[in-house]
Structure formats: C-alpha cells, structure tokens
Amino acid sequence: MDSHLLLEIYNKQAKMIYFYLKKNGCSHEDAEDIVQESYTKFIAYSSGVPSEKALSYIFAIAMNEFKKRLKKKGIERAISDDARYVLSL
C-alpha cells in the first residue's frame, strides 16, 4: 500500500477512532494502544484489502481489539451501534 495513502487514512481516521473508543468507556492509554495496534495490523494485512475499504477495515480491527480488552478485564459492555455514522464522517 502506498505510504501517502496510509498517512492520509491515519490522519482521517485515527482521532475519530480514539474519540469513539473514549466515548464507549475506554481509558486514554487503552484507546491510544488500540489505535496503534489497529494500524499495525492493517499494515501487516493490507495487501488483501481494497483501498476503498481501508477505513472500515481499520475501524473493525479497532472495535475487535476493544472488545478483546473488555473481555480480558471481565467487563461486559455493549458498544453503541452508531459505528456506521462514524464511518460516514
């Protein structure tokens, strides 16, 4: 994947994902870690993802990481179902 495209995606989506995680009760440190992990995983597996689906793919990775952390901590919380609005911004 082109590094300029990746930087554009990061600038567009990272803050949005961070604030969405914070809104759903994620701590500052966990939210930053999840955003970093999401982009790291995206870079590792981006060859199979079309560029027009990159934003939603990264968001999905972030939500799955958040759910994993909640599960590890023994917290059961429903994540708001307004993810489609976040993706459309």
Secondary structure by P-SEA (a helix, b strand, c coil): ccaaaaaaaaaacaaaaaaaaaaacccaaaaaaaaaaaaaaaaaccccccccaaaaaaaaaaaaaaaaaaaaacbbbbcccaaaaaaac
